[in-house]
Amino acid sequence: EKMNKILKRPQIGDKLDFFIKYKETKTWPNFSIHNFENRKGELISMYGTVKNSPIKIEDLVAGDCVECSGRIAKYSTLRDGTEVTRISHVKIIENKGGKK
């Protein structure tokens, strides 16, 4: 079962389009991590967007759903067991907003 899940997921370096919901930004002295989730509730995180991204993370509010493109940077598991997909080279193409 677990091997099946690993074989189906995109490989590191694959460029993909995402539709994800902005949750929060966690900030430490040297960096920030921006957390999102997909429709399945899976956690997706990124350090930021590329310079030419039409929309910056700073323009988002919690609950905003965005269409973006990026590359799979890595898969990791947090201390609490939550699986996270880290994406890089992120360009936010459109902010669809949140539920009214």
HUBEL-V16225 format. One record per residue. N is the residue number from 1. RES is the residue in one small letter. PHI is phi in whole degrees, 0 to 359 (999 if undefined). Layout:
# HUBEL-V16225
<<N:RES:PHI> <N:RES:PHI>>
This chain:
# HUBEL-V16225
<<1:e:999> <2:k:295> <3:m:297> <4:n:300> <5:k:296> <6:i:294> <7:l:293> <8:k:279> <9:r:282> <10:p:299> <11:q:277> <12:i:300> <13:g:98> <14:d:295> <15:k:269> <16:l:223> <17:d:258> <18:f:235> <19:f:236> <20:i:225> <21:k:251> <22:y:287> <23:k:256> <24:e:193> <25:t:240> <26:k:252> <27:t:241> <28:w:240> <29:p:303> <30:n:254> <31:f:196> <32:s:230> <33:i:238> <34:h:256> <35:n:256> <36:f:228> <37:e:219> <38:n:268> <39:r:297> <40:k:274> <41:g:85> <42:e:281> <43:l:280> <44:i:230> <45:s:228> <46:m:208> <47:y:275> <48:g:170> <49:t:249> <50:v:289> <51:k:302> <52:n:268> <53:s:293> <54:p:299> <55:i:234> <56:k:264> <57:i:299> <58:e:299> <59:d:274> <60:l:268> <61:v:239> <62:a:307> <63:g:101> <64:d:294> <65:c:256> <66:v:234> <67:e:259> <68:c:212> <69:s:234> <70:g:184> <71:r:244> <72:i:289> <73:a:267> <74:k:190> <75:y:247> <76:s:215> <77:t:237> <78:l:286> <79:r:303> <80:d:275> <81:g:95> <82:t:291> <83:e:273> <84:v:231> <85:t:256> <86:r:265> <87:i:244> <88:s:228> <89:h:52> <90:v:276> <91:k:236> <92:i:274> <93:i:275> <94:e:208> <95:n:259> <96:k:274> <97:g:81> <98:g:249> <99:k:289> <100:k:274>>
